[in-house]
Amino acid sequence: MSMLEAAHENDIELEGACEGSLACSTCHVIVMDVKDYNKLEDPTDEENDMLDLAFGLTETIRSFCKLLAKRSYIMGWREYLFIAPFYANLCNICEQGWH
């Protein structure tokens, strides 16, 4: 399950215009710390192509719909993962068993 799917299943309204089909870049997130970004699986070429179109492109941008909902990806990222104001709710998703 992706982070975006986990959010939607828990009634957290996050933008995802293409519903995870990687046809837009509306669910992109910016990982502020390179060390944390490097812990993620590598983005596919298809994801990179779509992220090139995202507003605010950075070297550490990812599609939320392509990140798996793993506790290790979000626990402890309060100051690094730019999702404002949804971060606390996503931590709660992991606490409830998404990992």
ChimeraX commands (.cxc) that place a marker at each C-alpha (Angstrom):
marker #1 position 0.00,0.00,0.00 radius 0.5
marker #1 position 1.32,3.43,-0.87 radius 0.5
marker #1 position 1.50,6.33,1.53 radius 0.5
marker #1 position -1.17,8.09,-0.56 radius 0.5
marker #1 position -3.50,5.07,-0.43 radius 0.5
marker #1 position -3.00,4.77,3.33 radius 0.5
marker #1 position -3.87,8.43,3.74 radius 0.5
marker #1 position -7.01,8.15,1.61 radius 0.5
marker #1 position -8.16,4.98,3.41 radius 0.5
marker #1 position -7.93,6.94,6.65 radius 0.5
marker #1 position -9.95,9.88,5.31 radius 0.5
marker #1 position -6.94,12.16,5.03 radius 0.5
marker #1 position -7.48,14.42,2.08 radius 0.5
marker #1 position -4.21,14.59,0.19 radius 0.5
marker #1 position -3.98,15.67,-3.42 radius 0.5
marker #1 position -3.59,12.82,-5.86 radius 0.5
marker #1 position -5.35,13.82,-9.06 radius 0.5
marker #1 position -4.39,10.67,-10.99 radius 0.5
marker #1 position -5.20,8.35,-8.05 radius 0.5
marker #1 position -1.74,6.82,-8.02 radius 0.5
marker #1 position -1.40,6.04,-11.73 radius 0.5
marker #1 position 1.66,8.30,-12.02 radius 0.5
marker #1 position 0.00,10.56,-14.55 radius 0.5
marker #1 position 0.47,13.76,-12.54 radius 0.5
marker #1 position 2.76,15.17,-9.87 radius 0.5
marker #1 position 0.16,16.52,-7.45 radius 0.5
marker #1 position 1.13,14.17,-4.60 radius 0.5
marker #1 position 4.84,14.99,-4.60 radius 0.5
marker #1 position 6.68,15.41,-1.32 radius 0.5
marker #1 position 10.07,16.92,-0.62 radius 0.5
marker #1 position 12.36,15.03,1.73 radius 0.5
marker #1 position 14.41,17.76,3.35 radius 0.5
marker #1 position 17.30,15.57,4.56 radius 0.5
marker #1 position 19.39,13.77,1.92 radius 0.5
marker #1 position 20.24,10.98,4.38 radius 0.5
marker #1 position 16.53,10.20,4.79 radius 0.5
marker #1 position 15.93,10.48,1.05 radius 0.5
marker #1 position 18.71,7.96,0.43 radius 0.5
marker #1 position 16.92,5.42,2.65 radius 0.5
marker #1 position 14.02,5.26,0.18 radius 0.5
marker #1 position 13.87,2.86,-2.74 radius 0.5
marker #1 position 15.07,4.46,-5.95 radius 0.5
marker #1 position 12.41,6.17,-8.07 radius 0.5
marker #1 position 11.64,4.57,-11.41 radius 0.5
marker #1 position 12.40,6.37,-14.66 radius 0.5
marker #1 position 8.64,6.88,-15.10 radius 0.5
marker #1 position 8.39,8.52,-11.67 radius 0.5
marker #1 position 11.40,10.74,-12.38 radius 0.5
marker #1 position 9.87,11.84,-15.69 radius 0.5
marker #1 position 6.66,12.89,-13.95 radius 0.5
marker #1 position 8.48,14.58,-11.07 radius 0.5
marker #1 position 10.37,16.72,-13.58 radius 0.5
marker #1 position 7.02,18.48,-14.09 radius 0.5
marker #1 position 6.38,19.09,-10.37 radius 0.5
marker #1 position 6.22,22.55,-8.86 radius 0.5
marker #1 position 9.26,23.24,-6.67 radius 0.5
marker #1 position 11.45,20.51,-8.12 radius 0.5
marker #1 position 14.34,19.51,-5.85 radius 0.5
marker #1 position 16.91,16.70,-5.82 radius 0.5
marker #1 position 14.96,14.98,-3.03 radius 0.5
marker #1 position 11.43,15.02,-4.41 radius 0.5
marker #1 position 9.28,11.85,-4.52 radius 0.5
marker #1 position 5.76,10.86,-5.51 radius 0.5
marker #1 position 3.71,10.07,-2.39 radius 0.5
marker #1 position 1.73,7.54,-4.42 radius 0.5
marker #1 position 4.90,5.52,-5.07 radius 0.5
marker #1 position 6.26,5.44,-1.50 radius 0.5
marker #1 position 5.23,2.34,0.39 radius 0.5
marker #1 position 3.54,2.97,3.73 radius 0.5
marker #1 position 6.39,1.80,5.93 radius 0.5
marker #1 position 6.92,2.97,9.47 radius 0.5
marker #1 position 10.61,3.53,8.76 radius 0.5
marker #1 position 9.73,6.06,6.05 radius 0.5
marker #1 position 7.80,8.44,8.25 radius 0.5
marker #1 position 8.48,7.87,11.92 radius 0.5
marker #1 position 11.03,10.46,13.03 radius 0.5
marker #1 position 10.72,12.60,9.89 radius 0.5
marker #1 position 8.73,15.42,11.50 radius 0.5
marker #1 position 11.33,18.02,10.60 radius 0.5
marker #1 position 12.28,16.53,7.24 radius 0.5
marker #1 position 9.20,15.44,5.34 radius 0.5
marker #1 position 7.20,18.31,3.87 radius 0.5
marker #1 position 3.57,17.28,4.00 radius 0.5
marker #1 position 2.19,20.02,6.27 radius 0.5
marker #1 position -0.46,19.72,8.04 radius 0.5
marker #1 position -1.02,16.04,7.29 radius 0.5
marker #1 position 2.15,14.67,8.87 radius 0.5
marker #1 position 0.63,14.01,12.30 radius 0.5
marker #1 position -2.22,12.06,10.72 radius 0.5
marker #1 position 0.21,9.94,8.72 radius 0.5
marker #1 position 2.16,9.12,11.86 radius 0.5
marker #1 position -1.14,7.95,13.33 radius 0.5
marker #1 position -1.68,5.68,10.32 radius 0.5
marker #1 position 1.63,3.95,11.05 radius 0.5
marker #1 position 0.77,3.72,14.72 radius 0.5
marker #1 position -2.46,1.94,13.69 radius 0.5
marker #1 position -0.57,-0.77,11.86 radius 0.5
marker #1 position 0.44,0.41,8.39 radius 0.5
marker #1 position 4.02,-0.67,7.82 radius 0.5
marker link #1:1,2 radius 0.2
marker link #1:2,3 radius 0.2
marker link #1:3,4 radius 0.2
marker link #1:4,5 radius 0.2
marker link #1:5,6 radius 0.2
marker link #1:6,7 radius 0.2
marker link #1:7,8 radius 0.2
marker link #1:8,9 radius 0.2
marker link #1:9,10 radius 0.2
marker link #1:10,11 radius 0.2
marker link #1:11,12 radius 0.2
marker link #1:12,13 radius 0.2
marker link #1:13,14 radius 0.2
marker link #1:14,15 radius 0.2
marker link #1:15,16 radius 0.2
marker link #1:16,17 radius 0.2
marker link #1:17,18 radius 0.2
marker link #1:18,19 radius 0.2
marker link #1:19,20 radius 0.2
marker link #1:20,21 radius 0.2
marker link #1:21,22 radius 0.2
marker link #1:22,23 radius 0.2
marker link #1:23,24 radius 0.2
marker link #1:24,25 radius 0.2
marker link #1:25,26 radius 0.2
marker link #1:26,27 radius 0.2
marker link #1:27,28 radius 0.2
marker link #1:28,29 radius 0.2
marker link #1:29,30 radius 0.2
marker link #1:30,31 radius 0.2
marker link #1:31,32 radius 0.2
marker link #1:32,33 radius 0.2
marker link #1:33,34 radius 0.2
marker link #1:34,35 radius 0.2
marker link #1:35,36 radius 0.2
marker link #1:36,37 radius 0.2
marker link #1:37,38 radius 0.2
marker link #1:38,39 radius 0.2
marker link #1:39,40 radius 0.2
marker link #1:40,41 radius 0.2
marker link #1:41,42 radius 0.2
marker link #1:42,43 radius 0.2
marker link #1:43,44 radius 0.2
marker link #1:44,45 radius 0.2
marker link #1:45,46 radius 0.2
marker link #1:46,47 radius 0.2
marker link #1:47,48 radius 0.2
marker link #1:48,49 radius 0.2
marker link #1:49,50 radius 0.2
marker link #1:50,51 radius 0.2
marker link #1:51,52 radius 0.2
marker link #1:52,53 radius 0.2
marker link #1:53,54 radius 0.2
marker link #1:54,55 radius 0.2
marker link #1:55,56 radius 0.2
marker link #1:56,57 radius 0.2
marker link #1:57,58 radius 0.2
marker link #1:58,59 radius 0.2
marker link #1:59,60 radius 0.2
marker link #1:60,61 radius 0.2
marker link #1:61,62 radius 0.2
marker link #1:62,63 radius 0.2
marker link #1:63,64 radius 0.2
marker link #1:64,65 radius 0.2
marker link #1:65,66 radius 0.2
marker link #1:66,67 radius 0.2
marker link #1:67,68 radius 0.2
marker link #1:68,69 radius 0.2
marker link #1:69,70 radius 0.2
marker link #1:70,71 radius 0.2
marker link #1:71,72 radius 0.2
marker link #1:72,73 radius 0.2
marker link #1:73,74 radius 0.2
marker link #1:74,75 radius 0.2
marker link #1:75,76 radius 0.2
marker link #1:76,77 radius 0.2
marker link #1:77,78 radius 0.2
marker link #1:78,79 radius 0.2
marker link #1:79,80 radius 0.2
marker link #1:80,81 radius 0.2
marker link #1:81,82 radius 0.2
marker link #1:82,83 radius 0.2
marker link #1:83,84 radius 0.2
marker link #1:84,85 radius 0.2
marker link #1:85,86 radius 0.2
marker link #1:86,87 radius 0.2
marker link #1:87,88 radius 0.2
marker link #1:88,89 radius 0.2
marker link #1:89,90 radius 0.2
marker link #1:90,91 radius 0.2
marker link #1:91,92 radius 0.2
marker link #1:92,93 radius 0.2
marker link #1:93,94 radius 0.2
marker link #1:94,95 radius 0.2
marker link #1:95,96 radius 0.2
marker link #1:96,97 radius 0.2
marker link #1:97,98 radius 0.2
marker link #1:98,99 radius 0.2
view
